[in-house]
Amino acid sequence: MTYKFDVVMGGDVDELIVLDPLVGDNPVKHIQQRTSEEVITPFAIEVVHRVDLEPALDASRPVLEQRIHGRANAVYCKPCIIRKPIRWSLGQHYSDYPHLNLSSELFLFHLRFFDRDTLLARQKLRYQHVTNADSEIFGGVAGAGWMQSAEQVDAELQGFADFGPPERTDFSFGRPRMQMKRRWRLEKKRQIWRHAKFSGQTTFVIPERFKPVF
């Protein structure tokens, strides 16, 4: 694709590239005019439905007006903005590009956990694709996330509520960013560069400035 376009962004349908509103409101223009790196990795925020604090989603209203909680998840800090051809791993989580350009202005918002009802309905459909008539799981069809039952996924979502109240954050994420950079390494077998993984069940309040974004 890079032979046709100056910049290419890759991602799944439940992933949105967002520019920090403190910087601007147009991520495409920002990438085109204010970045020059060959490969850019946005910092990843998973929007979490705190089922103990938030009702079901109203699809007629913006998401971040109703979902104000998230967690940092390095698995979704993907090298997904490129100006040169690279080889991605499955799901575009990692690549063969040897430098980690972790943006402080661009975020990848992952919406897997953004609404309980939506999550469970989708997981039931996914699970059907990786199980046979006897409800036995077989591999090789999709990623590990598809192999969880709806009950397992529901328990994972409930775990965020059970873990404790959400924390406050300035959205700089200095410590996890440093952890990712320090543990940047080459996986020699696949010739893929990887950073540290972290997620956990700690949730935080997404700053109000992001509410109008989507």
Helices and strands as residue ranges (DSSP letters): E 8-9, E 15-19, H 27-34, E 39-47, H 63-66, E 69-72, G 74-76, E 81-82, G 90-92, E 102-110, H 116-129, G 144-147, H 150-163, H 174-182, E 185-187, E 192-194, E 204-205, G 208-210
